[in-house]
């Protein structure tokens, strides 16, 4: 079982539009409403893969009730933490050429009692979990050290932790040695404080995160592929993508693929690449099922192409 923790979940509305013209009336060609938040997406992808998951998340107001209903309809167990504030609503505009514009609301501010209840709910739900995936931004009211406290408590219970966050929250949590962290290229560059222009730059940055405490780093490099660095070495995984329909949740799908494949080594990296590649071919934040995957299209190598320039360099 994979337990997910989403401190700042959302109700996500995705509109497919031919193009986005500022100041004009834009008519959508498609619309989706999905439960959102990075940990929620991981749970959705784990469920789509046929594995059990439990989603821990604070929920409030009508949007929170709808998030719970949508997850229940997808067969996902929810361990809700009632909060006074309303769950945030986000909007994504997906253009026909693959460009995505997102508007993310800040979300409610959690009180000290709600924060402690969230931690306690994770503790009560953690027995029997193979992994706990802690994902996304922290809502107002939670200090950057909150994830560090969560990782410490989870490790004390003997459960492995995957962490997908960024900025001060990521840096603070590294001292508690999360079992794997999953930054994208921008988050990786931010963590080490310098730009990334090549795969070798990303590899060096991932090694630095390991030096700060991460036991493994699974780095998403967008169209350039994914990089895994752990105690056993480094691997680079790629797969061709003929057309991008939406990249919403693709990184979360990758993390789910990594965890359901054991969360370690090149086989898990191959699963992460296959899931992420399948996700970008689907509309909105639809998560891929096994039928959507193409494992044969994935290439994983221990010969990391350090000199390869990133198609999407990070300044």
HELIX and SHEET records of a PDB file:
HELIX    1   1 UNK A   38  UNK A   48  1                                  11    
HELIX    2   2 UNK A   61  UNK A   73  1                                  13    
HELIX    3   3 UNK A  112  UNK A  125  1                                  14    
HELIX    4   4 UNK A  146  UNK A  156  1                                  11    
HELIX    5   5 UNK A  167  UNK A  173  1                                   7    
HELIX    6   6 UNK A  174  UNK A  176  5                                   3    
HELIX    7   7 UNK A  185  UNK A  192  1                                   8    
HELIX    8   8 UNK A  199  UNK A  212  1                                  14    
HELIX    9   9 UNK A  222  UNK A  224  5                                   3    
HELIX   10  10 UNK A  250  UNK A  260  1                                  11    
HELIX   11  11 UNK A  265  UNK A  280  1                                  16    
HELIX   12  12 UNK A  290  UNK A  292  5                                   3    
HELIX   13  13 UNK A  295  UNK A  297  5                                   3    
SHEET    1   A 6 UNK A  77  UNK A  82  0                                        
SHEET    2   A 6 UNK A  53  UNK A  59  1                                        
SHEET    3   A 6 UNK A   2  UNK A   6  1                                        
SHEET    4   A 6 UNK A 131  UNK A 135  1                                        
SHEET    5   A 6 UNK A 160  UNK A 164  1                                        
SHEET    6   A 6 UNK A 180  UNK A 181  1                                        
SHEET    1   B 4 UNK A  28  UNK A  36  0                                        
SHEET    2   B 4 UNK A  10  UNK A  17 -1                                        
SHEET    3   B 4 UNK A  88  UNK A  95  1                                        
SHEET    4   B 4 UNK A 100  UNK A 103 -1                                        
SHEET    1   C 2 UNK A 196  UNK A 198  0                                        
SHEET    2   C 2 UNK A 309  UNK A 314 -1                                        
SHEET    1   D 4 UNK A 217  UNK A 220  0                                        
SHEET    2   D 4 UNK A 226  UNK A 230 -1                                        
SHEET    3   D 4 UNK A 233  UNK A 239 -1                                        
SHEET    4   D 4 UNK A 298  UNK A 301 -1                                        
END                                                                             
